[in-house]
């Protein structure tokens, strides 16, 4: 219990210490700027806000803090201890760098593999040239890759719990047919406590509580145990790491997508943690583990992409009816019981032959409404709504049979969020321009009459 309390105290220090709190604030600011774009896209597509940028950011920070505490406890009881001269903090600095500039490689499997390979190369150069000062990174591969494996287990749980929040409805064309789906992107900031082995001469230089080594000797793994001396102590240092997840699905609901992705990430984490134990067999095995981490992670991503291209699309309209892709919370559609995946087969007692009818309804051009919907399992249900407010929209996104000219539907073919939001902005500008032209024409006509 004392070990757990010490670890949690270090995590609390990461949050409360002014310098660390400043780092957290900077991370939260980056999150907020990204979430403003997501919230704006949701409002443009849905007609109303689903999640505010503030809500999206707070959930990322709060959930990340709990995940960081859990990860820190796992690190401690897994016996992960780093040498005081190691540069393990580089792993977390690289993750922060990728978050800001290269989100595609934000994963610790890439930064861990690069850091480990560079460490081995420097170590080889130091031994070959008999120059110990060249071993500047000095990271034990067993400890490093076990850490990366555990971080992926934590990441998988975060994706399963919170990965579907802030999803953006998107569309693409497959086999000359429009299909709908969701673009997912989430980040979490994790304050983590890592154990560092200190010599008696340097322990007074570390901020935070240190614990004498006998209490944790039975937990420690890796070659660091060979360097333990009688007066050595272990201290916890607080670092911030960023875990990110992104994906696009056209074959699953957003919840099913994150459950599948999260489960795959957790399996990968368990597998990497197990394979990392081979590092005790020598340098060749250590190189294999580092390459294994990056290659298998990339293979996992390609497997998910292959599944998306080969599985049947979930959201597409047909001659039978119009597919509902997303429903805004607290909207009239939500109150009617309409859900994502429902098929609208009748509108006010008639089959939907002209899509313009449903688009007018979506804009709120009705006082009362009767719909017949078909649930994913085939059940038919009649739903009604009356006394519609004049400034209210129905609150759904549908998958059209063909792309209409006057709607904010966005086609997405492996495009970035920035490109998608630019498309939406351009559509809004075009609509505003058209409206202005119509008003000018009306004014000219009125002047001609006078």
C-alpha positions in Angstrom: 0.0 0.0 0.0 2.9 2.4 0.8 4.2 1.9 -2.7 0.8 2.8 -4.3 0.5 5.9 -2.1 4.0 7.0 -3.1 3.2 6.6 -6.8 -0.1 8.4 -6.5 1.6 11.2 -4.6 4.0 11.6 -7.5 1.0 11.8 -10.0 -0.6 14.5 -7.8 2.7 16.4 -7.9 2.6 16.3 -11.7 -0.8 18.1 -11.5 -0.2 20.5 -8.6 3.4 21.6 -9.1 3.4 25.1 -10.9 5.9 24.1 -13.6 4.0 20.8 -14.4 0.7 22.6 -14.1 1.9 25.1 -16.8 2.7 22.1 -19.1 -0.8 20.7 -18.5 -2.3 24.1 -19.3 -0.3 24.3 -22.6 -1.5 20.8 -23.5 -5.1 21.7 -22.7 -4.8 24.8 -24.9 -3.6 22.6 -27.8 -6.5 20.3 -27.2 -9.0 23.2 -27.0 -7.9 24.6 -30.4 -8.3 21.2 -32.0 -11.7 20.7 -30.3 -12.9 24.1 -31.5 -12.6 22.8 -35.1 -14.5 19.6 -34.2 -17.3 21.5 -32.4 -17.6 23.8 -35.4 -17.8 20.9 -37.9 -20.4 19.2 -35.8 -22.5 22.4 -35.7 -22.1 23.0 -39.5 -23.1 19.4 -40.3 -25.8 18.7 -37.7 -27.2 22.3 -37.5 -26.5 22.4 -33.7 -23.7 21.8 -31.3 -23.2 18.2 -30.0 -20.3 18.9 -27.7 -18.7 22.2 -26.9 -14.9 22.6 -27.3 -14.7 23.1 -23.5 -16.6 19.9 -22.7 -14.4 17.9 -25.2 -11.2 19.3 -23.6 -12.2 18.8 -20.0 -13.1 15.2 -20.6 -9.7 14.6 -22.3 -7.9 16.1 -19.3 -9.9 14.5 -16.5 -10.0 11.0 -18.1 -6.3 11.3 -18.9 -5.5 12.1 -15.3 -7.2 8.9 -14.1 -5.6 6.9 -16.9 -2.2 8.3 -15.9 -2.7 7.3 -12.3 -3.7 3.8 -13.3 -0.7 3.5 -15.7 1.7 4.7 -13.0 0.5 2.1 -10.6 1.0 -0.6 -13.2 4.5 0.7 -14.0 5.4 0.5 -10.3 4.1 -3.0 -9.6 5.6 -4.2 -12.9 9.0 -3.2 -11.5 9.9 -0.6 -14.2 12.8 1.4 -12.9 15.1 3.6 -15.1 18.6 4.7 -14.4 19.2 8.3 -13.3 21.4 8.9 -16.4 18.8 7.5 -18.9 16.9 9.9 -21.0 13.5 8.3 -20.8 11.8 11.7 -20.8 12.7 11.9 -24.5 9.9 9.3 -25.1 7.3 11.7 -23.8 8.8 14.8 -25.4 8.6 13.0 -28.8 5.0 12.2 -28.2 4.3 15.9 -27.5 6.2 16.9 -30.6 4.2 14.5 -32.8 0.9 15.7 -31.3 1.7 19.2 -32.5 3.4 18.5 -35.9 3.0 14.8 -36.9 -0.2 13.3 -35.4 0.1 10.3 -37.7 3.1 9.0 -35.6 2.0 10.1 -32.1 1.9 6.5 -30.9 4.6 5.5 -28.4 5.4 2.3 -30.4 7.1 4.5 -33.1 8.8 6.9 -30.7 9.8 4.0 -28.4 11.3 2.0 -31.3 13.2 5.0 -32.6 14.5 5.9 -29.1 15.5 2.3 -28.5 17.4 1.8 -31.8 19.3 5.1 -31.3 20.1 4.0 -27.7 21.5 0.7 -28.9 23.6 2.4 -31.7 25.1 4.8 -29.2 25.8 2.0 -26.8 27.5 0.0 -29.6 29.6 3.0 -30.6 30.6 3.6 -27.0 31.8 0.0 -26.6 33.5 -0.3 -29.9 35.4 3.0 -29.6 35.9 2.5 -25.8 34.3 5.9 -25.2 31.6 5.5 -22.5 30.6 9.1 -22.8 28.9 8.3 -26.2 26.2 6.2 -24.4 24.1 9.3 -23.9 20.6 7.8 -24.0 21.3 4.8 -21.8 17.9 3.1 -21.8 17.2 -0.5 -20.9 15.3 -2.0 -23.8 13.3 -4.5 -21.6 12.1 -1.7 -19.3 11.4 0.7 -22.2 9.3 -1.7 -24.3 7.5 -3.0 -21.3 6.6 0.6 -20.6 5.4 1.1 -24.2 3.3 -2.2 -24.0 1.6 -1.1 -20.8 0.9 2.4 -22.3 -0.9 0.6 -25.2 -3.0 -1.4 -22.8 -4.0 1.9 -21.2 -4.6 3.5 -24.6 -6.9 0.7 -25.6 -9.0 1.2 -22.6 -9.2 5.0 -23.3 -10.3 4.4 -26.8 -13.0 2.0 -25.7 -14.3 4.4 -23.0 -14.0 7.8 -24.7 -12.9 7.3 -28.3 -16.3 7.9 -29.9 -16.8 11.3 -28.4 -16.6 14.2 -30.8 -17.2 12.0 -33.9 -17.8 13.8 -37.2 -20.3 12.4 -39.8 -18.6 12.0 -43.1 -19.4 10.6 -46.6 -17.7 8.8 -49.4 -18.5 7.1 -52.7 -18.1 3.4 -53.0 -19.3 1.4 -56.1 -21.1 4.6 -57.3 -23.1 4.7 -54.1 -22.9 7.3 -51.3 -22.2 5.8 -47.9 -22.0 7.5 -44.6 -19.6 7.0 -41.7 -17.8 8.7 -38.9 -14.3 10.3 -38.5 -12.9 9.9 -35.0 -10.1 11.8 -33.4 -9.3 12.0 -29.7 -6.2 12.9 -27.5 -5.6 12.4 -23.8 -2.9 13.9 -21.6 -1.5 11.4 -19.1 0.5 12.6 -16.0 2.7 9.5 -15.2 5.1 8.7 -12.4 8.2 6.8 -13.4 10.7 5.3 -10.9 14.3 6.4 -11.2 17.3 4.6 -9.5 19.5 7.2 -7.8 22.8 6.9 -6.1 23.2 8.3 -2.6 25.2 11.2 -3.9 22.6 12.4 -6.3 19.4 11.7 -4.4 19.3 15.1 -2.8 19.0 16.7 -6.2 15.7 15.2 -6.9 12.4 16.9 -6.0 9.9 14.6 -4.4 9.9 11.8 -1.9 12.5 9.0 -2.3 12.1 5.4 -0.9 14.9 3.1 0.1 15.5 0.2 -2.2 14.7 -2.9 0.0 10.9 -2.3 -0.3 10.9 -2.7 -4.1 13.8 -5.0 -4.8 11.5 -8.0 -5.5 9.6 -6.0 -8.2 12.5 -4.6 -10.2 13.2 -5.9 -13.8 16.0 -5.4 -16.3 19.7 -5.0 -16.0 19.4 -2.1 -13.7 19.2 -4.4 -10.7 22.9 -5.3 -11.3 23.8 -1.6 -10.6 22.0 -1.4 -7.3 24.3 -0.6 -4.3 23.6 -0.5 -0.7 22.8 3.2 -0.4 20.8 3.5 -3.6 17.3 5.0 -3.4 14.4 5.1 -5.8 12.5 8.3 -6.5 9.5 9.1 -8.7 9.6 11.7 -11.4 6.5 13.2 -13.0 6.2 13.4 -16.7 3.4 14.2 -19.2 2.6 12.0 -22.2 0.0 12.4 -24.9 -1.9 9.4 -26.3 -3.9 9.9 -29.5 -6.4 7.9 -31.5 -7.9 8.6 -34.9 -9.9 6.5 -37.3 -12.6 6.5 -39.9 -15.4 3.9 -40.2 -18.1 3.3 -42.8 -18.9 -0.3 -41.8 -19.6 0.1 -38.0 -21.3 2.5 -35.6 -18.9 4.9 -34.0 -19.2 3.0 -30.7 -18.6 -0.4 -32.3 -15.5 1.1 -34.1 -13.9 2.3 -30.9 -14.6 -1.0 -29.1 -13.0 -2.9 -31.9 -10.0 -0.5 -32.2 -9.6 -0.4 -28.4 -9.6 -4.2 -28.2 -7.0 -4.5 -30.9 -4.8 -1.9 -29.2 -5.0 -3.7 -25.9 -4.1 -7.1 -27.5 -1.2 -5.4 -29.2 -0.1 -4.0 -25.8 -0.3 -7.4 -24.1 1.6 -9.0 -26.9 4.4 -6.3 -26.9 4.7 -6.5 -23.1 5.2 -10.3 -23.4 7.7 -10.1 -26.4 9.7 -7.3 -24.5 10.8 -9.9 -22.0 13.0 -11.5 -24.6 15.3 -8.5 -24.3 17.2 -10.4 -21.5 18.6 -12.7 -24.2 20.8 -10.2 -25.9 21.2 -7.3 -28.3 19.9 -9.2 -31.3 16.7 -9.9 -29.5 16.5 -6.2 -28.5 16.7 -5.1 -32.1 14.0 -7.6 -33.0 11.7 -6.3 -30.2 12.1 -2.7 -31.4 11.4 -3.5 -35.0 8.5 -5.8 -33.9 6.9 -2.9 -32.0 6.7 -0.6 -35.0 6.0 -3.2 -37.7 3.2 -5.0 -35.8 1.6 -1.6 -34.9 1.6 -0.6 -38.5 0.2 -4.0 -39.5 -2.6 -3.5 -37.0 -3.5 -0.2 -38.6 -3.5 -1.8 -42.1 -5.7 -4.6 -40.8 -8.3 -2.1 -39.7 -8.1 -0.3 -43.0 -8.5 -3.6 -44.9 -11.5 -4.5 -42.8 -13.1 -1.1 -43.7 -12.7 -1.8 -47.4 -13.9 -5.4 -47.4 -16.8 -5.3 -45.0 -20.3 -4.2 -46.0 -21.0 -0.5 -45.5 -23.4 0.1 -42.6 -24.9 3.5 -43.5 -26.4 3.8 -47.0 -29.8 4.7 -48.4 -31.8 2.6 -50.9 -35.0 2.6 -52.8 -36.7 1.4 -49.7 -35.8 4.5 -47.6 -33.4 7.1 -46.4 -30.7 6.1 -43.9 -30.2 8.1 -40.7 -26.5 8.6 -40.0 -26.5 10.7 -36.8 -29.0 12.2 -34.4 -28.4 15.3 -32.3 -29.0 14.9 -28.5 -32.2 16.7 -27.2 -33.3 17.4 -30.8 -36.9 16.7 -32.0 -35.6 13.5 -33.8 -34.0 12.3 -30.5 -37.3 12.9 -28.7 -39.1 10.9 -31.4 -36.9 7.9 -30.7 -35.0 8.1 -34.0 -31.5 6.5 -33.8 -28.4 6.2 -36.0 -28.9 3.3 -38.3 -32.6 3.7 -38.7 -34.1 3.8 -42.2 -36.9 6.3 -42.9 -39.3 4.5 -45.2 -42.3 6.8 -45.1 -42.8 10.6 -44.7 -46.3 11.7 -43.6 -47.8 8.3 -44.8 -46.0 8.4 -48.2 -42.9 6.7 -49.6 -40.0 9.1 -50.1 -39.5 9.4 -53.8 -38.0 12.9 -54.0 -35.1 13.5 -51.5 -35.9 17.2 -51.5 -38.9 16.4 -49.3 -36.7 15.0 -46.5 -34.2 17.8 -46.8 -36.9 20.4 -46.3 -38.1 18.4 -43.2 -34.5 18.3 -41.8 -34.3 22.1 -42.1 -37.4 22.3 -39.9 -39.9 23.3 -42.5 -42.9 21.7 -40.8 -45.3 22.1 -37.9 -46.1 18.5 -37.4 -44.5 15.3 -38.7 -45.2 11.6 -39.0 -42.5 9.1 -40.0 -42.3 5.4 -40.4 -38.8 4.1 -39.6 -37.3 0.7 -40.0 -34.9 -0.4 -37.2 -31.6 -2.2 -38.0 -33.2 -5.6 -37.1 -36.2 -5.0 -39.4 -38.8 -3.8 -36.9 -41.1 -1.0 -38.2 -42.1 1.9 -36.0 -44.3 4.9 -36.4 -43.1 8.2 -34.8 -44.7 11.6 -34.7 -43.8 15.1 -33.7 -46.0 18.2 -33.4 -45.7 21.9 -32.4 -42.3 22.4 -34.0 -40.7 25.6 -33.1 -39.9 28.0 -36.0 -36.2 28.2 -35.2 -35.7 24.5 -34.6 -34.3 21.8 -36.8 -35.1 18.1 -36.9 -31.6 17.3 -35.7 -30.5 14.4 -38.0 -27.9 13.7 -40.6 -29.0 11.4 -43.4 -27.2 9.5 -46.1 -28.5 10.9 -49.4 -29.0 8.8 -52.5 -27.3 11.5 -54.4 -25.4 14.6 -53.2 -27.7 17.6 -53.3 -26.4 21.0 -54.3 -27.7 23.1 -51.4 -26.5 21.0 -48.4 -23.4 20.9 -46.3 -22.6 17.3 -47.0 -18.9 16.7 -47.1 -17.2 13.9 -49.1 -14.2 12.4 -47.3 -11.7 10.2 -49.0 -8.7 9.9 -46.5 -8.7 13.6 -46.1 -7.5 15.5 -43.0 -9.9 17.3 -40.6 -8.4 20.6 -41.8 -9.3 19.8 -45.4 -12.8 18.8 -44.4 -13.5 21.9 -42.4 -12.2 24.0 -45.3 -14.7 22.3 -47.6 -17.5 23.1 -45.1 -16.4 26.7 -44.8 -16.3 27.1 -48.6 -19.8 25.6 -48.9 -21.0 28.1 -46.3 -19.3 31.0 -48.1 -20.9 29.9 -51.4 -24.3 29.7 -49.8 -23.9 33.2 -48.3 -22.8 34.5 -51.7 -25.8 33.0 -53.4 -28.1 34.5 -50.8 -26.6 37.9 -51.2 -26.9 37.7 -55.0 -30.6 36.8 -54.6 -31.2 39.8 -52.3 -29.4 42.1 -54.7 -31.6 40.8 -57.5 -34.8 41.4 -55.5 -33.7 44.9 -54.7 -32.9 45.7 -58.3 -36.4 44.3 -59.3 -38.1 46.5 -56.7 -36.2 49.6 -58.0 -37.2 48.8 -61.6 -40.8 48.6 -60.6 -40.6 52.0 -58.9 
